[in-house]
Amino acid sequence: MADERGILDALLKKKPKYILVIWREFRRNKIALAGAVVVVVLLATAFGAGFFSPPSVATAQDIRARFTAPGPGHPFGTDYLGRDMLARILHGARVSLTMGIIPSACSLLFGMIFGGAAVYLGGKVETVIMRVCDVFSCIPGVLLALAFVAALGPGLTNVMIAVTVAGIPDLTRYVRSVILNIVGLEYIDAARACGVSGFMIVVRHVMPNAAGPLILSLVSNISGMIMIGAGLSYLGLGIQPPNPEWGAMLAEGQNYFIRAPYLMIVPGIAIFVSVLAFNLMGDGLRDALDPKLR
């Protein structure tokens, strides 16, 4: 036990150096670094929207100012009810990013639980878990989320539950494959032959080697979750009016595209930029976490 504690302490001491190596490799990728900067700006803007504009501004109606073109008073213009588009984009970012980040993290957590249990327990438990995942994987994620929202009803909480459930099967299969690739390597067998306990094998070998792929999957899935959440809101199954959300803003603006095209262009650009930024950051993390590419 003392030897294992010494190994664990040594591993923790090396962790800061490992993080510095990852950061050094990541910042060399200028495109990925730009994506990370955009992500940070989006998060700061979304969760600090109240400092830029009170929540009441995003829902305040002024019929006399409806369809005001983008200008000094309203940088992004106003919608068909005279609501300021900039305020709605800022406060809608919080909802859209929440629907991407929280379901992605929850899906990965459940995927780690089920995927780890399948590998560790094996046998019938693994068979049952993987066959259930196979059944749900046959259904596209958007349709599966749509079915759950249709059963649960519209609303932000129900959308996040539906998106989370839709992402669990694929992540369970992914986590299982990552762990199986690691535990099947020769140095794991060598560690067992040397008498290293299962706990230290997990801490010293499995977790550090699985961290990179799992972090990458978390970041990469956020963009997909944002798209699914925006799609459900576009269909009227997400957050309900008058609360702002990018997908719902697209649906509201499509009827006025000829008269005020910015009603669709502005939220469309917001979705595009956020999805692109998370994808670029994910690609940079993949390269930085892969020792073969250093």
Secondary structure as UniProt FT lines:
FT   HELIX           2..28
FT   HELIX           30..47
FT   HELIX           49..52
FT   HELIX           55..59
FT   HELIX           63..65
FT   TURN            66..67
FT   TURN            75..76
FT   TURN            80..81
FT   HELIX           85..121
FT   HELIX           123..137
FT   HELIX           141..152
FT   HELIX           156..183
FT   HELIX           186..193
FT   TURN            194..195
FT   HELIX           198..201
FT   HELIX           202..206
FT   HELIX           207..234
FT   TURN            235..236
FT   TURN            241..242
FT   HELIX           246..253
FT   HELIX           254..256
FT   TURN            257..259
FT   HELIX           262..289
FT   HELIX           291..293
//
